[in-house]
Amino acid sequence: MSYQRLSGDSEISRIPSFNVLQPAKSPRSPSSFHHSRRPSSRSLAKLGLSGRWNSSPWNAATTHTAISIAAGTVMCLFGYEQGVFGGIIVGHEFIEYFHDPSPALIGFVTSVYDLGCFAGAVLTLFVGEWLGRKRMLIIFTIIMASGILMQTAAHNMQHLLWGRFIAGIGNGGNTATAPVWHVETSHQSAKGQAVVKEMVVNVLGFVVSNIITLAFSRMSTEAQWRFPLGIQLIYIVIILTMVPILPESPRWLLARNRDAEAKAMLEILSDDDIEEEFKSIRESVRQEQAVQVSWAKIFKGGQATRRMLLGMMLQICQQLTGINVLCYYLPLVLHKSVGLSELASRLLATGNAVCFMCATAASLLFIERLGRRPLLMAMAAAQSIAMLGIAISTEVSHENGAHIPGIIATIFISMYFLAFGFGWVATPWLYPAEVNSLSMRTKGAALATACDWLFNYVVVQTTPIGIHYLHWGLYLVYAVLNASFVPLIYFLIVETAGKSLEQIDRWFAANPSWLVHKTSNSTSVNADEESRGMRAPLKHQESDESDSMVKDFERTERRYDGSLERARQRNSSGSLYKIQGDDEEEEDRYET
């Protein structure tokens, strides 16, 4: 390990570097002082970064690509699960093997997966911060693998139900964690695109599930439905191979007072100087820790409640757009509502899935340019028109038995998928990780994901019954819901595009009103506000929380300044001293 001398008023510093690795007790050479200091190999091993990271580190771009692949695989598996069951429940082999299940039972065996996802998201609330982002992904992926094995080997409906529920628990924990991990390890300018990439591969999983079920639809054995379920294990292998060797979130490490490791992770994630970014994140973490957000604070009605509810609201709205009426049951919708044959329904479902993926990929080009609010409002209006068109055309087709209204309904279904892919597929998953402050980011993201899965369950459970009894009226309900989301977004949803997580914190401090349609999108402050250190907006926001935060932060600063002053006095007298760290994990020595 290498060290830096103190010079002038500089602090005792630890600047991790992966250029040279020296034993902690090796004698110093003068040249060693030219290298930056970094944490011990034992600390890095605990992060899963020993070996290749020390000897042949990847550059930052490759690291971000690897994180995108790992987080994207989690979401791809999620997308595969959304589409695979809708493809196998219309197959003759599945229906015969499980003795022609009723629409209510079909709805329950499909939606019980979402109940499991809800349970997994709730579990994240209690263990997410303790385990960290990487260990959460590893543990819940193993849980999901066991559920997939149970589904694949199921011999009766009970085995299938339990397998789907257990797999849902794993997926719920993963989908609550992967977007947060991805956002916290992404650059400010790329955090929006990071989650959009996840959604692109999420839809890719949906496409793959349609292709697989189509390819096996003509088989007359149990492999018609067992193979599409079992092939999900390929995703499990990719996740469990990649996640252990990738960096942990620097923000989570700083929140756990593991500053040296956090700086090491930032150096891995950036090819530029990370000092300013490190200081900015550390300051934000200190301020957040000064006001720890308990469950009581989250639900007492202040800004913490507002930020949490915004993320939850957008996830609920995503489900109530009706996307999983079509994702989970598109072959069934085309077969029962539109009147197409089983093969034609599967082919059109696959084609719509491909269009859905292309629209989601295209949103990468403008999600940061246009912003969250304009995209959400415009696409909600388009989805409302599409659902209205589906409702009218399916009713005409049902009464007259004509083919043209069925074709028109199919066109409107494609229009809906395109609109949802452009605007709604990614933002509700990105938004909770953006809008919640660090101290409540895990709680906020997990609660938002739990809401998503709970309403996902409601939609998936009621869809077969709605198709059977309401017919075209089911799509009219979702047309009205989509139209209602336009004013909801206009008045309540805060724009987060182009802002760092720290800038979003400052925006909420300066804009306490729930109605945002007249507020400025800027995070800048004038000179007077800067001279007051943004204390006035904070007091205006929530006096009790901000006063406590300021006092605790000032006490911490005074203790820190006192330690620096004593170090400077010793340095000015020319004495040398050693500081033995208390942390046994790092086993580092500091020399001044």
C-alpha positions in Angstrom: 0.0 0.0 0.0 1.2 3.5 -0.6 0.6 6.8 1.3 0.5 10.5 0.9 2.4 13.0 3.1 0.5 15.8 4.8 1.5 19.1 3.3 0.3 22.5 4.6 -3.4 22.4 5.6 -4.2 19.2 3.8 -6.2 16.5 5.6 -5.2 13.0 6.3 -6.2 11.4 3.1 -6.8 8.0 1.7 -7.1 7.9 -2.1 -7.6 4.3 -3.3 -5.8 3.3 -6.4 -5.5 0.1 -8.3 -2.2 0.8 -10.0 0.2 -0.8 -7.5 -0.6 -3.2 -4.7 2.0 -3.4 -1.9 1.9 -5.3 1.4 0.7 -3.3 4.4 3.9 -3.9 6.4 6.5 -3.5 3.6 9.2 -0.9 3.9 8.5 2.4 2.2 10.5 3.6 -0.7 10.4 7.3 -1.6 8.7 6.4 -4.9 5.8 4.8 -2.9 4.6 8.3 -1.9 3.8 9.1 -5.5 1.0 6.5 -5.5 -2.5 7.0 -4.1 -3.6 5.1 -1.1 -6.3 2.4 -1.3 -8.1 -0.1 1.0 -6.5 -3.4 1.9 -7.0 -6.5 -0.2 -9.0 -8.1 2.6 -11.5 -5.2 2.3 -11.7 -5.7 -1.4 -12.2 -9.4 -1.1 -15.2 -8.8 1.1 -16.6 -6.7 -1.8 -15.9 -9.5 -4.3 -13.3 -7.4 -6.0 -10.1 -9.3 -5.4 -8.2 -11.1 -8.1 -8.8 -9.6 -11.5 -9.7 -6.2 -10.2 -6.3 -5.8 -8.5 -4.1 -7.2 -11.3 -6.0 -6.3 -14.4 -8.8 -3.9 -13.7 -11.5 -3.2 -16.3 -11.9 0.4 -17.4 -14.9 2.4 -16.3 -16.9 1.9 -19.6 -16.5 -1.9 -19.4 -17.5 -1.9 -15.8 -20.7 0.1 -16.5 -21.5 -2.3 -19.4 -21.1 -5.3 -17.2 -23.4 -3.7 -14.5 -25.9 -3.0 -17.3 -25.8 -6.6 -18.4 -26.2 -8.0 -14.9 -29.0 -5.6 -13.9 -30.5 -6.1 -17.4 -30.6 -9.9 -17.0 -32.6 -9.5 -13.8 -35.2 -7.4 -15.7 -35.0 -9.7 -18.7 -36.0 -12.6 -16.5 -38.8 -10.5 -15.1 -40.0 -9.8 -18.7 -39.8 -13.5 -19.6 -42.0 -14.4 -16.6 -44.5 -11.8 -17.7 -45.0 -13.5 -21.1 -44.3 -17.2 -20.6 -47.4 -18.2 -18.7 -49.8 -16.4 -21.1 -48.2 -18.5 -23.9 -48.6 -21.9 -22.2 -52.1 -21.6 -20.7 -53.7 -21.7 -24.1 -51.8 -24.9 -25.1 -53.7 -28.1 -25.3 -51.1 -30.1 -23.4 -51.2 -27.7 -20.4 -55.0 -27.7 -20.4 -55.3 -31.5 -20.5 -52.5 -32.1 -18.0 -54.2 -29.8 -15.4 -57.8 -31.0 -16.2 -59.2 -28.0 -18.0 -58.8 -25.3 -15.3 -61.6 -22.7 -14.9 -60.9 -19.0 -15.8 -60.8 -18.2 -12.1 -58.1 -20.8 -11.4 -56.2 -19.7 -14.5 -56.3 -16.2 -13.2 -55.1 -17.3 -9.7 -52.2 -19.5 -10.9 -51.0 -16.7 -13.1 -51.4 -13.9 -10.5 -50.1 -15.8 -7.5 -46.6 -15.1 -9.0 -47.4 -11.4 -8.4 -48.3 -12.1 -4.8 -44.9 -13.7 -4.4 -43.3 -10.6 -6.0 -45.2 -8.4 -3.5 -43.9 -10.5 -0.6 -40.3 -10.2 -1.9 -40.5 -6.5 -2.3 -41.8 -6.2 1.3 -38.9 -8.4 2.5 -36.6 -5.9 0.9 -37.8 -3.2 3.2 -36.4 -5.1 6.2 -33.3 -6.7 4.9 -32.3 -4.5 1.9 -30.1 -1.9 3.7 -28.6 -4.6 5.9 -27.6 -6.9 3.1 -26.6 -4.3 0.5 -27.4 -4.3 -3.2 -25.2 -7.2 -4.4 -26.0 -9.7 -1.6 -29.7 -8.9 -2.1 -29.5 -9.8 -5.7 -27.5 -13.0 -5.1 -29.8 -14.3 -2.3 -33.1 -13.5 -4.0 -31.8 -15.0 -7.3 -31.2 -18.3 -5.5 -34.8 -18.2 -4.1 -36.1 -17.6 -7.6 -34.1 -20.5 -9.0 -35.8 -22.9 -6.5 -39.2 -21.6 -7.5 -38.4 -22.2 -11.2 -37.3 -25.7 -10.5 -40.6 -26.4 -8.7 -42.6 -25.1 -11.6 -40.7 -27.1 -14.2 -41.1 -30.3 -12.2 -44.7 -29.7 -11.1 -47.0 -32.8 -11.2 -50.2 -31.0 -10.0 -51.6 -27.6 -9.7 -50.5 -27.2 -6.0 -46.9 -27.7 -7.0 -47.2 -25.2 -9.8 -48.8 -22.6 -7.5 -46.1 -22.9 -4.9 -43.4 -22.8 -7.5 -44.8 -19.6 -8.9 -45.2 -18.0 -5.5 -41.6 -18.8 -4.5 -40.2 -17.6 -7.8 -42.2 -14.4 -7.3 -40.6 -13.8 -3.9 -37.1 -13.9 -5.6 -38.2 -11.7 -8.5 -39.8 -9.2 -6.1 -36.6 -8.7 -4.2 -34.5 -8.5 -7.4 -36.7 -6.0 -9.1 -36.7 -3.8 -6.0 -32.9 -3.9 -5.9 -31.6 -4.0 -9.4 -32.8 -0.5 -10.5 -31.4 1.1 -7.3 -28.0 -0.6 -7.7 -27.9 0.4 -11.4 -28.9 4.1 -10.8 -26.4 4.4 -7.8 -23.5 3.1 -9.9 -24.4 5.2 -13.0 -23.1 8.6 -14.1 -25.5 11.5 -13.6 -26.0 12.0 -17.3 -26.7 8.3 -17.9 -28.9 7.3 -15.0 -32.1 7.7 -17.0 -30.7 5.6 -19.9 -29.4 3.0 -17.4 -32.9 2.0 -16.3 -34.3 2.4 -19.9 -31.7 -0.2 -20.9 -33.1 -2.5 -18.2 -36.5 -2.0 -19.6 -35.4 -2.8 -23.1 -34.0 -6.1 -22.1 -37.2 -6.6 -19.9 -39.2 -6.4 -23.1 -36.6 -8.6 -24.8 -37.4 -11.2 -22.2 -41.1 -10.8 -23.1 -40.2 -11.3 -26.8 -38.1 -14.4 -26.1 -41.0 -15.9 -24.0 -43.4 -15.5 -26.9 -40.9 -17.0 -29.4 -40.2 -20.0 -27.1 -43.9 -20.7 -26.4 -44.6 -20.3 -30.2 -41.8 -22.7 -31.1 -43.1 -25.4 -28.7 -46.8 -24.8 -29.2 -47.1 -27.6 -31.8 -45.6 -30.3 -29.6 -47.8 -33.0 -28.2 -45.8 -33.8 -25.0 -45.4 -32.1 -21.6 -42.3 -30.4 -23.0 -44.8 -27.9 -24.6 -45.0 -26.2 -21.2 -42.2 -27.6 -19.1 -39.3 -26.5 -21.4 -40.5 -22.8 -21.6 -40.6 -22.7 -17.8 -37.2 -24.5 -17.2 -35.2 -22.4 -19.7 -35.4 -19.5 -17.2 -32.4 -21.1 -15.4 -30.1 -19.7 -18.0 -30.9 -16.2 -16.7 -30.2 -17.4 -13.2 -26.7 -18.7 -14.1 -25.8 -15.3 -15.8 -26.9 -13.3 -12.7 -25.1 -15.5 -10.2 -21.9 -15.4 -12.3 -21.7 -11.7 -12.9 -23.1 -9.9 -9.8 -20.4 -11.2 -7.3 -17.5 -9.8 -9.3 -19.1 -6.3 -9.9 -18.7 -3.2 -7.7 -21.1 -2.5 -4.8 -23.0 0.8 -4.7 -20.6 3.7 -3.5 -23.6 5.4 -1.9 -24.5 2.3 0.1 -20.9 1.9 1.3 -20.8 5.5 2.4 -24.0 5.1 4.3 -22.4 2.1 6.1 -19.3 4.3 7.0 -17.0 2.4 4.6 -15.5 5.5 3.0 -12.3 3.9 1.7 -14.2 1.1 -0.1 -16.7 3.7 -1.5 -13.8 5.7 -3.0 -12.4 2.5 -4.4 -15.7 1.8 -6.1 -15.9 5.3 -7.5 -12.4 4.9 -9.0 -13.5 1.7 -10.7 -16.7 3.4 -12.0 -14.9 6.5 -13.4 -11.9 7.2 -15.5 -11.8 10.9 -14.4 -10.9 12.5 -11.1 -13.5 11.4 -8.5 -12.6 13.7 -5.6 -15.4 16.2 -6.3 -17.9 13.5 -6.9 -16.8 11.7 -3.7 -17.1 14.8 -1.6 -20.5 15.6 -3.0 -21.8 12.1 -2.3 -20.2 12.0 1.1 -21.7 15.4 2.1 -25.2 14.2 0.9 -24.9 11.0 2.9 -23.9 12.9 6.0 -26.8 15.2 5.7 -29.2 12.3 5.2 -27.8 10.3 8.1 -28.2 13.4 10.4 -32.0 12.9 9.8 -32.5 9.2 9.7 -35.9 8.5 8.1 -37.8 6.1 10.4 -41.1 4.6 9.4 -42.9 7.1 11.7 -41.3 10.0 9.7 -42.1 8.4 6.4 -45.8 8.3 7.2 -46.2 11.5 9.2 -46.9 13.7 6.1 -43.7 15.7 5.4 -41.4 15.7 2.4 -40.3 12.1 3.1 -43.9 11.0 2.7 -44.4 13.0 -0.4 -41.3 11.6 -2.1 -42.2 8.0 -1.2 -45.8 8.5 -2.4 -44.7 9.9 -5.7 -42.7 6.7 -6.5 -45.5 4.5 -5.3 -48.2 6.4 -7.2 -46.3 6.1 -10.5 -45.9 2.3 -10.1 -49.6 1.9 -9.3 -50.5 4.0 -12.4 -48.2 1.8 -14.6 -50.2 -1.3 -13.6 -53.6 0.5 -14.0 -52.7 1.4 -17.6 -53.7 -2.2 -18.4 -50.3 -3.3 -19.7 -50.5 -6.7 -18.0 -54.0 -7.3 -19.5 -52.0 -7.6 -22.7 -48.6 -8.8 -21.6 -49.8 -11.8 -19.5 -52.9 -12.6 -21.6 -52.2 -11.4 -25.2 -52.7 -14.7 -26.9 -55.8 -15.2 -24.8 -57.1 -11.7 -25.6 -56.5 -12.2 -29.3 -58.1 -15.7 -29.2 -61.1 -14.9 -27.0 -61.8 -11.2 -27.6 -60.6 -10.7 -31.2 -61.6 -14.2 -32.4 -58.3 -15.3 -34.0 -57.1 -18.9 -34.1 -54.6 -20.2 -31.5 -51.7 -20.1 -34.0 -52.6 -16.7 -35.4 -52.9 -15.4 -31.8 -49.4 -16.6 -30.9 -47.9 -15.2 -34.1 -49.4 -11.8 -33.6 -48.4 -11.8 -29.9 -44.8 -12.4 -30.9 -45.0 -9.6 -33.5 -46.4 -7.2 -31.0 -43.7 -8.1 -28.5 -41.0 -7.2 -31.1 -42.7 -3.8 -31.8 -42.9 -3.3 -28.0 -39.1 -3.9 -27.7 -38.3 -1.6 -30.6 -40.4 1.2 -29.0 -38.7 0.7 -25.7 -35.2 0.8 -27.3 -36.2 4.0 -29.2 -37.0 5.7 -25.9 -33.3 5.7 -25.1 -32.9 8.5 -27.6 -35.1 11.0 -25.9 -35.9 10.0 -22.3 -33.4 12.5 -20.9 -34.0 15.2 -23.6 -37.8 15.3 -23.3 -38.0 14.6 -19.6 -40.2 12.3 -17.6 -43.4 14.4 -17.4 -44.0 15.2 -21.1 -43.4 11.5 -22.1 -45.7 10.2 -19.4 -48.6 12.6 -20.3 -48.4 12.2 -24.0 -48.2 8.4 -23.9 -51.0 8.1 -21.3 -53.3 10.0 -23.7 -52.2 7.7 -26.6 -52.8 4.6 -24.5 -56.3 5.9 -23.6 -57.2 6.3 -27.3 -55.8 2.8 -28.1 -57.8 1.1 -25.3 -60.9 3.0 -26.5 -60.3 1.7 -30.0 -59.8 -1.9 -28.7 -63.1 -1.7 -26.8 -65.1 -0.5 -29.8 -63.6 -2.8 -32.3 -63.9 -6.0 -30.2 -67.5 -5.2 -29.5 -68.3 -4.8 -33.2 -66.4 -7.9 -34.0 -68.2 -9.9 -31.3 -71.6 -8.9 -32.5 -71.2 -9.2 -36.2 -68.4 -11.9 -36.4 -66.6 -9.7 -39.0 -62.9 -9.9 -39.6 -62.2 -6.2 -40.3 -63.0 -5.0 -36.7 -60.7 -7.8 -35.4 -57.9 -6.4 -37.6 -58.6 -2.9 -36.3 -58.5 -4.2 -32.7 -55.1 -5.7 -33.5 -53.8 -2.4 -34.9 -54.9 -0.6 -31.7 -53.2 -3.2 -29.6 -50.0 -2.5 -31.5 -50.5 1.2 -31.0 -50.9 0.6 -27.2 -47.7 -1.3 -27.0 -45.8 1.4 -29.0 -47.1 4.1 -26.7 -46.3 2.2 -23.5 -42.8 1.3 -24.8 -42.1 5.0 -25.6 -43.2 6.4 -22.2 -44.3 4.1 -19.5 -42.2 1.0 -19.5 -39.1 2.5 -17.9 -39.9 5.7 -16.0 -42.0 4.2 -13.2 -39.1 1.8 -12.4 -36.5 4.6 -12.6 -38.5 7.2 -10.7 -38.5 5.7 -7.1 -34.7 5.4 -7.2 -34.5 9.0 -8.3 -37.1 10.7 -6.2 -36.3 9.2 -2.8 -33.5 10.5 -0.7 -30.6 8.2 0.2 -31.8 7.5 3.8 -35.1 6.2 2.5 -34.1 5.0 -1.0 -34.3 1.3 -0.2 -37.6 1.7 1.7 -39.1 3.9 -1.0 -38.0 1.7 -3.9 -39.2 -1.4 -2.1 -42.6 0.1 -1.2 -43.0 1.3 -4.8 -42.2 -2.1 -6.1 -44.5 -3.7 -3.6 -47.3 -1.5 -4.9 -46.5 -2.4 -8.5 -46.8 -6.1 -7.7 -49.9 -5.7 -5.6 -51.8 -4.0 -8.3 -50.2 -6.3 -10.9 -51.8 -9.1 -8.9 -55.2 -7.3 -9.0 -55.0 -6.8 -12.8 -53.8 -10.3 -13.6 -56.3 -11.9 -11.3 -59.3 -10.0 -12.7 -58.5 -10.1 -16.4 -59.8 -13.6 -17.3 -62.9 -12.9 -15.3 -63.3 -9.5 -17.0 -62.8 -10.9 -20.5 -65.4 -13.6 -19.7 -68.1 -11.3 -18.2 -67.4 -7.7 -19.3 -66.1 -8.4 -22.8 -65.3 -5.0 -24.4 -66.2 -3.1 -21.2 -62.9 -4.3 -19.6 -60.9 -2.2 -22.2 -63.2 0.8 -21.7 -62.3 0.8 -18.0 -58.6 1.0 -18.8 -59.2 3.8 -21.4 -60.8 5.9 -18.7 -57.9 5.2 -16.3 -55.3 6.1 -18.8 -57.0 9.4 -19.5 -57.2 10.3 -15.8 -53.4 9.9 -15.5 -52.7 13.0 -17.7 -53.8 15.6 -15.1 -52.4 13.5 -12.3 -48.9 13.7 -13.8 -49.3 17.4 -14.7 -50.1 18.5 -11.2 -48.1 16.1 -9.0 -45.1 14.4 -10.7 -41.8 16.1 -10.2 -39.4 16.3 -13.2 -36.1 14.5 -12.5 -34.5 14.3 -15.9 -31.0 15.8 -16.1 -30.6 16.1 -12.3 -28.1 14.2 -10.1 -29.5 12.5 -7.0 -28.1 15.3 -4.9 -29.7 18.0 -7.0 -33.1 16.3 -6.7 -32.6 16.4 -2.9 -32.0 20.2 -3.1 -35.0 20.7 -5.4 -37.4 19.1 -2.9 -35.8 21.2 -0.1 -36.6 24.4 -2.0 -40.1 23.3 -3.3 -42.2 21.9 -0.5 -45.6 22.3 -2.3 -47.2 19.1 -3.6 -48.5 20.9 -6.8 -45.6 21.3 -9.2 -47.2 22.6 -12.4 -46.1 26.2 -11.6 -42.7 25.5 -10.0 -39.4 26.0 -11.6 -37.5 22.9 -12.8 -34.1 24.5 -12.0 -31.9 23.4 -9.0 -29.8 26.5 -9.0 -29.9 29.0 -6.1 -28.9 32.6 -6.0 -25.9 34.0 -4.1 -27.8 34.9 -0.9 -29.1 31.3 -0.7 -25.7 29.9 -1.2 -24.2 32.1 1.5 -26.8 30.8 3.9 -25.9 27.2 2.9 -29.5 26.5 1.7 -30.6 26.6 5.4 -33.6 28.8 4.7 -35.3 26.4 2.2 -34.6 23.5 4.5 -36.3 25.3 7.4 -39.2 26.2 5.1 -39.5 22.6 4.1 -39.6 20.8 7.5 -38.4 22.7 10.5 -38.1 19.8 12.9 -36.1 17.6 10.6 -33.9 20.3 9.2 -33.0 21.8 12.6 -32.0 18.4 13.8 -30.0 17.8 10.6 -28.2 21.1 10.8 -27.3 20.7 14.5 -26.0 17.2 14.1 -24.1 18.1 10.9 -22.4 21.1 12.7 -21.4 18.9 15.7 -19.9 16.4 13.3 -18.0 19.2 11.4 -16.6 20.6 14.7 -15.3 17.2 15.8 -13.8 16.7 12.3 -12.2 20.1 12.3 -10.7 19.5 15.8 -9.1 16.3 14.7 -7.6 18.1 11.7 -6.3 20.9 13.9 -4.5 18.4 16.2 -3.0 16.7 13.2 -1.7 20.0 11.8 -0.1 20.9 15.2 1.7 17.6 15.3 2.8 18.0 11.7 4.1 21.5 12.3 6.3 20.3 15.2 8.0 17.9 12.8 6.9 14.8 14.7 6.0 11.5 13.1 3.2 9.4 14.4 1.2 6.4 13.4 -2.5 5.9 13.6 -3.6 2.3 14.0 -7.1 1.9 12.5 -9.9 0.3 14.6 -11.4 -1.4 11.6 -10.0 -4.9 11.5 -11.4 -5.4 8.0 -9.1 -2.9 6.5 -5.9 -3.4 8.6 -4.5 -0.2 7.2 -1.8 2.1 8.6 -1.5 5.9 8.1 1.8 7.7 8.2 2.2 11.5 8.3 
